């Protein structure tokens, strides 16, 4: 069955051209495809209002000077259309990544993942190393969820979605006020409202947290990876502790790491220029 893409156009703020491709019988993947050469797939995280554009708009133009940069909305996120009965989780998001690669005729690619995207990339490296050149993982957790003592919270303390809440989240994760423009806040808020309206967010977060319990990254398997891995972390990350990258680094003796001072959970946004130069240098040195 051939499906038609929805009527959607990415806001001109991001300066990205929309592409669509059918990746399953009832699935259309929304993505951006820029540049030529070795493919570099960019995987976003799980934050409120997230998408490929929201995550990688400052990186795609730079990467595409030397590589084929492909950023896409994972199933359940952004503008990608998936079946109503789709299941979600690290394995499922990884399988969607492979379906996109197959649909685009890509046998092998670099994976660059932010947060949840980094976890998906590392799990794919374990499961399908033959499909990857290597992994660049930014602020990645993927470790077993620790049980904390239950605390009594006041009733009716649920924070409602608002533009101000989105602004605070952006400032916390980007750690660069110059990047957090009113336009970016507005677009991210609109995306978060749309995401909330489709009713999937609770399901997606539950799938992520369930895999933290039942499918954490296997450190023994990571230690045996034959692929180059670069771990990147912001020193002021308030979402995933810096210690996570040290644990991953200890598990992967052949991995490299770079830590950004005055950077939060998204150093590829807050310190885009430095990140872009580091990424291209790493890819070239490990070609």
Secondary structure, 3 states (H helix, E strand, C coil): CCCCCCCCCCCHHHCCCCEEEEEECCEEEEEEEECCCCEEEEECCCCCCCCHHHHHCCCHHHHCCCCEEEEECCCCCCCCECCCCCCCCHHHHHHHHHHHHHHCCCCCEEEEEECHHHHHHHHHHHHCHHHEEEEEEECCCCCCCCCCCCCCCCCCCCCCCCHHHHHHHHHHHHCCCCCCCHHHHHHHHHHHHHHHHCCCHHHHHHHHHHHHHHCCCCHHHHHCCCCEEEEEEECCCCCCCHHHHHHHHHHCCCCEEEEECCCCCCHHHHCHHHHHHHHHHHHHHCC
